[in-house]
Amino acid sequence: MVPVFGKAGAIAGGTLTVLAAGAILFALAGRSGAAAQSSLTVNLPPPVTDTIYGAPQARGRPIVVIDAGHGGRDPGATSVSGQVQEKDLTLALARELRDDLVRRGRVRVAMTRDDDRYLSLDERAAVAQRLDAAMFVSLHMDSAPNPLARGATVYSLSDVASDAEAARLAASENGGADAGVSNGSVEAMLSDLAMESQMSASADLAARLVTKSAGRFELRPNPHRFAAFHVLRRADAPAVLFEAGYISNADDEVLLRSPEQRAKIALALAQAIETDIAARSRH
């Protein structure tokens, strides 16, 4: 990080002046006292501008963070027709889910992205951390070499994957990010206890999502699965990763590109989210 002291400040025998976003001017005092100036371009982080959406009656209600998977230079999977990318479908579904939740008025909503931009896993989870969110829901579309594979899947966090496919998906989505391993310290053990509670609450949320989805749209066999997803671990809230269907399957692609079909998915998600929030608030 570049230390900034207002518009200019002393550092290590010189001064640092912010010229504009992403650029600084550093003047280093020489032995004679004269200042030799040179410019240095740095990448300063953009200001945090989390937007919270909510109906007037939802003031003070819990915040749910919706994460539209992929984006920007990370397009995700490409559909079997070659006509659509995962990042566009996840954003469309995220917006529809947001609008449903806002209209229903039982929770407030934030989004990790509302346009076509790239975000790291930690940047996505940081939105939930900053807002002390009550829930984190990451939306994706599946893809597989088998063109017959289809249906939605719900993943919750676990240190041990439910199956080899779930483990491979988590490894792919994590992109080399640390899955999190305890070092045996007291702090780590307390963190592990908190993580166990988070995992349990996330599994409950996933089960409710499966219940609300059954009969409304296609689900995979054993639709609730587990794996060590980095973004779910870092969210510090009950969190699930929802794969809405396979865009590598011709039938699922048609359905996922249909606003009417996505509306069914969004409604099931909204109802599961509200049921889960209400259940946890009672306890």
Helices and strands as residue ranges (DSSP letters): E 8-11, E 14-20, E 23-29, E 35-41, E 52-53, G 56-58, E 63-68, H 86-104, E 108-111, H 121-130, E 135-142, E 152-157, H 164-174, H 186-213, E 219-227, H 230-234, E 239-246, H 250-256, H 259-282
